[in-house]
């Protein structure tokens, strides 16, 4: 096995520090977004630090979220969600949380823009902002509880919370990444460059 680079070692050490701070914040009752900020990183960066690439020596029983990077075929993935039935679409900023439950019907795309045209879920989706996506679960042997999508700064552009059992349905298969998603976490500009570079070559 080739020796790990200094950059990989730095990355994993940084990831360990952030995961510890993030876990402490979650234990205090903070939600994911606020816990990430208290740990000094963006929400997307905190999630990415729970991927196999950032935590290769993780024991299956270790506490914390498990994040699986998704191949950035966003249109195909969202089209598959229709078979899941009602889902909660959640977006938020510093002041407002918006939740809407419905079926992702008639999802289509035209170049850089996607559409979802259901009676409850009616969205315009701008793919250029979608830099990375993750399936997030509480244990490696459990179905994902959400699909989470982030822009180049680690800001959530969309979080889809699963409705009971829908993501474990045989009608929806989460794509398997062709290679592990990695990242450099020292500052947001580097997070942006590395995540987008990996996504564009998936």
C-alpha positions as CSV (number, residue, x, y, z in Angstrom):
1,X,0.0,0.0,0.0
2,X,1.5,3.4,-1.0
3,X,2.3,5.8,1.8
4,X,-0.3,8.4,2.5
5,X,0.5,11.9,1.5
6,X,0.9,14.7,4.1
7,X,-2.2,16.2,2.7
8,X,-4.2,13.1,3.4
9,X,-2.8,12.9,6.9
10,X,-3.6,16.6,7.5
11,X,-7.1,16.1,6.2
12,X,-7.9,13.1,8.5
13,X,-6.5,14.9,11.5
14,X,-8.6,17.9,10.7
15,X,-11.6,15.7,10.2
16,X,-11.1,14.0,13.6
17,X,-11.0,17.4,15.3
18,X,-14.2,18.6,13.6
19,X,-16.1,15.4,14.2
20,X,-15.3,15.7,17.9
21,X,-16.4,19.3,18.1
22,X,-19.5,18.5,16.0
23,X,-20.4,15.5,18.3
24,X,-20.1,17.7,21.4
25,X,-22.4,20.3,19.9
26,X,-25.0,17.6,18.9
27,X,-24.8,16.2,22.4
28,X,-25.8,19.7,23.7
29,X,-29.0,19.4,21.6
30,X,-28.0,21.5,18.6
31,X,-29.3,20.6,15.2
32,X,-27.0,19.6,12.4
33,X,-26.6,23.1,10.9
34,X,-26.0,24.8,14.2
35,X,-23.7,22.0,15.4
36,X,-21.5,22.4,12.3
37,X,-21.2,26.1,12.8
38,X,-20.3,25.7,16.4
39,X,-17.6,23.2,15.2
40,X,-16.3,26.0,12.9
41,X,-17.3,24.5,9.6
42,X,-20.1,24.6,7.1
43,X,-22.9,22.1,7.3
44,X,-21.8,20.4,4.1
45,X,-18.2,20.1,5.4
46,X,-19.4,18.5,8.7
47,X,-21.4,15.9,6.8
48,X,-18.5,15.2,4.4
49,X,-16.2,14.5,7.3
50,X,-18.4,11.5,8.1
51,X,-17.8,9.9,4.7
52,X,-15.6,6.8,4.3
53,X,-12.9,8.9,2.6
54,X,-12.6,11.2,5.6
55,X,-13.0,8.4,8.2
56,X,-11.5,5.2,6.7
57,X,-10.7,3.5,10.0
58,X,-14.2,4.0,11.4
59,X,-15.7,1.1,13.4
60,X,-19.3,0.3,12.4
61,X,-20.4,0.8,16.0
62,X,-19.0,4.3,16.5
63,X,-21.6,6.9,17.1
64,X,-22.4,9.7,14.7
65,X,-24.0,10.0,11.2
66,X,-22.8,8.0,8.2
67,X,-22.6,9.9,5.0
68,X,-22.5,8.3,1.5
69,X,-21.4,10.5,-1.4
70,X,-23.7,10.4,-4.3
71,X,-22.8,10.5,-8.0
72,X,-23.9,13.9,-9.2
73,X,-26.6,12.7,-11.6
74,X,-29.1,15.0,-9.9
75,X,-31.9,14.8,-12.5
76,X,-32.0,11.0,-12.6
77,X,-31.8,10.8,-8.8
78,X,-34.7,13.3,-8.3
79,X,-36.8,11.5,-11.0
80,X,-36.4,8.3,-9.0
81,X,-38.0,10.0,-6.0
82,X,-41.5,10.0,-7.5
83,X,-41.7,6.2,-6.7
84,X,-41.1,6.9,-3.0
85,X,-44.4,8.7,-2.5
86,X,-44.7,11.7,-0.2
87,X,-41.4,13.2,1.0
88,X,-40.6,16.2,3.0
89,X,-38.6,18.9,1.2
90,X,-36.7,21.1,3.6
91,X,-34.7,24.3,3.0
92,X,-33.5,26.8,5.5
93,X,-31.4,29.9,6.2
94,X,-30.4,31.7,9.3
95,X,-34.0,33.1,9.9
96,X,-36.4,30.6,8.3
97,X,-37.0,26.9,8.0
98,X,-39.4,25.9,5.2
99,X,-40.8,22.4,5.0
100,X,-43.2,21.0,2.4
101,X,-44.5,17.4,2.1
102,X,-45.5,16.0,-1.3
103,X,-44.5,13.8,-4.2
104,X,-41.7,14.8,-6.5
105,X,-43.8,14.5,-9.7
106,X,-42.8,15.2,-13.3
107,X,-39.2,16.1,-12.5
108,X,-37.5,17.3,-15.7
109,X,-34.4,19.2,-16.8
110,X,-33.4,21.6,-19.5
111,X,-29.6,22.2,-19.3
112,X,-28.7,24.0,-16.1
113,X,-32.3,24.2,-14.8
114,X,-34.5,21.5,-13.4
115,X,-38.3,21.5,-12.6
116,X,-40.5,19.6,-10.3
117,X,-44.2,20.2,-11.1
118,X,-46.4,18.5,-8.6
119,X,-49.4,20.0,-6.8
120,X,-47.4,20.1,-3.5
121,X,-43.8,20.1,-4.6
122,X,-43.3,22.8,-7.2
123,X,-39.6,23.7,-7.5
124,X,-37.1,25.3,-9.8
125,X,-33.7,23.7,-9.4
126,X,-30.5,25.4,-10.5
127,X,-27.9,22.6,-10.9
128,X,-24.9,24.9,-11.1
129,X,-25.3,25.4,-7.3
130,X,-25.5,21.7,-6.6
131,X,-21.9,20.7,-5.8
132,X,-22.2,17.6,-3.6
133,X,-24.9,15.3,-2.4
134,X,-25.0,12.7,0.4
135,X,-27.2,10.0,1.6
136,X,-27.2,10.3,5.4
137,X,-28.0,7.5,7.8
138,X,-27.6,6.7,11.5
139,X,-25.8,3.4,11.0
140,X,-24.3,1.6,8.1
141,X,-26.9,-1.1,8.1
142,X,-29.9,1.3,8.1
143,X,-31.6,2.9,5.2
144,X,-30.8,6.6,4.7
145,X,-33.0,9.1,6.7
146,X,-32.3,11.9,4.3
147,X,-30.6,13.0,1.0
148,X,-28.7,16.2,1.5
149,X,-27.3,18.5,-1.2
150,X,-24.8,21.4,-0.8
151,X,-23.3,24.2,-2.8
152,X,-19.6,24.9,-3.2
153,X,-19.4,26.6,0.2
154,X,-21.1,23.8,2.1
155,X,-24.4,25.6,2.3
156,X,-27.5,23.3,2.0
157,X,-29.4,24.0,-1.3
158,X,-31.9,21.2,-0.5
159,X,-32.4,18.6,2.2
160,X,-34.9,15.8,1.5
161,X,-36.1,14.1,4.6
162,X,-37.4,10.6,4.0
163,X,-41.0,9.7,4.8
164,X,-41.4,6.5,6.6
165,X,-39.7,3.6,4.8
166,X,-39.7,5.3,1.4
167,X,-35.9,5.2,0.8
168,X,-35.7,1.5,1.6
169,X,-38.2,0.8,-1.2
170,X,-36.9,-1.4,-4.0
171,X,-38.2,1.2,-6.4
172,X,-35.4,3.6,-5.4
173,X,-31.7,2.8,-5.5
174,X,-29.2,5.3,-4.2
175,X,-26.3,5.5,-6.7
176,X,-23.0,4.1,-5.6
177,X,-20.1,6.5,-6.1
178,X,-17.5,5.4,-8.6
179,X,-14.8,6.5,-6.2
180,X,-14.7,7.9,-2.7
181,X,-15.4,11.6,-2.4
182,X,-12.7,13.4,-0.6
183,X,-12.1,17.0,0.3
184,X,-9.8,19.6,1.8
185,X,-11.2,21.3,4.8
186,X,-8.9,24.0,5.8
187,X,-11.1,26.8,4.5
188,X,-14.2,27.2,2.5
189,X,-12.4,28.1,-0.7
190,X,-10.5,24.8,-0.6
191,X,-13.6,22.9,0.3
192,X,-15.3,24.4,-2.8
193,X,-12.5,23.5,-5.1
194,X,-12.0,20.0,-4.0
195,X,-15.7,19.0,-3.7
196,X,-16.6,20.4,-7.1
197,X,-13.5,18.9,-8.7
198,X,-14.4,15.4,-7.4
199,X,-18.0,15.8,-8.4
200,X,-17.2,16.9,-11.9
201,X,-15.0,13.9,-12.5
202,X,-17.4,11.3,-11.0
